[in-house]
Amino acid sequence: MKAEHVSSPDSRSRPALWAFAWWAVVGALLGLGFASILTIGPVLLFLSGVLAVAGILLRALRNQSAAAVPGGLSVAAFYLAWLNRGGPGRVCETTDTDTSCIEAWSPWPFLVVASLLIAATVFLVRLAKR
């Protein structure tokens, strides 16, 4: 008599870490592509699209690991917060020979958006585990 395999919640296969990383890279390219739409953005958006299509076509990536996309999007928001870390207002940088000034935005809205995207990723991953 053969022993029957009983499936328990712990025995279900979980997506590999690289699958989450794949979808996080898709999200990061997407976010950075929109943030830099007037320069290198179209190239980043194209790469994001290629990786997303590949992720949809590959069976190993068609699972709850796609919940990492919002986490990838947070990369762009964190980067924009970093670029505006001296703001809001005029931020000047002085070297031995030159002074340059820029208008910076407040970094706080970018940090809030990035934090919400990370929280959304955690929520989606936990929801997918149920």
MONOR-V485723 format. One record per helix or strand of 3 or more residues. SS is the DSSP state (hx for helix, st for strand). FROM is the first residue (numbers start at 1). TO is the last residue. If there is no record, write none. Layout:
# MONOR-V485723
ss->SS from->FROM to->TO
ss->SS from->FROM to->TO
This chain:
# MONOR-V485723
ss->hx from->9 to->11
ss->hx from->17 to->35
ss->hx from->41 to->57
ss->hx from->59 to->61
ss->hx from->64 to->83
ss->st from->89 to->94
ss->st from->99 to->104
ss->hx from->108 to->129
